[in-house]
């Protein structure tokens, strides 16, 4: 049996972000101004700026471990 890591997209509250999280899509404010691009790591400094700009949720990539059985049926 092998384990495969897959990325799942999820919207999470800004206060749940940590330095290991990465944006799964570009992030825009309410008037369409690009704040951060897809793939940006959400450091504490970046999260602080987003909070000041009124961002409440962010789209992030979350790792999922999936078990795969090879050759077993």
C-alpha positions in Angstrom: 0.0 0.0 0.0 1.3 3.5 -0.9 0.2 6.9 0.4 -0.3 9.7 -2.1 -0.4 13.3 -1.2 -3.1 15.4 -3.0 -3.9 19.0 -2.6 -7.5 20.0 -1.8 -8.7 23.6 -2.1 -10.5 25.0 0.9 -11.7 28.4 2.2 -10.6 29.0 5.7 -11.1 31.9 8.2 -8.1 34.3 8.1 -7.5 33.7 11.8 -6.8 30.0 11.2 -3.9 30.7 8.8 -0.4 29.7 9.6 3.0 30.1 7.8 2.7 26.7 6.1 -0.4 27.6 4.1 -0.4 28.6 0.4 -3.1 30.4 -1.6 -4.9 28.1 -4.0 -6.1 31.0 -6.2 -5.5 34.7 -6.7 -7.0 36.8 -3.9 -8.9 40.0 -4.7 -10.6 42.6 -2.5 -14.2 43.7 -2.8 -13.5 46.1 -5.6 -11.4 43.7 -7.7 -8.0 44.8 -6.7 -5.5 41.9 -6.7 -4.1 41.5 -3.2 -2.0 38.3 -3.5 -1.4 35.8 -6.3 -2.0 32.0 -6.3 0.9 30.1 -4.7 1.7 32.8 -2.2 2.8 31.5 1.2 0.7 33.1 3.9 3.3 34.4 6.3 2.3 36.2 9.5 3.1 39.6 7.9 0.9 38.9 4.9 -2.0 37.6 7.1 -1.7 40.8 9.2 -2.0 43.0 6.1 -5.0 41.0 4.9 -6.7 41.4 8.3 -6.1 45.2 8.1 -7.7 45.2 4.6 -10.8 43.4 5.9 -10.2 39.9 4.5 -12.1 37.3 6.5 -11.5 34.1 4.5 -8.8 32.9 2.2 -8.6 30.0 -0.4 -5.8 27.7 0.6 -4.3 24.3 -0.5 -4.7 21.6 2.1 -2.7 18.4 1.9 -4.7 15.2 1.9 -3.1 11.8 2.4 -4.8 9.0 0.4 -3.9 5.4 0.7 -3.6 3.5 -2.5 -3.4 -0.3 -2.9 -1.4 -1.2 -5.9 -2.2 -4.6 -7.5 -4.8 -5.4 -4.9 -8.4 -6.0 -5.9 
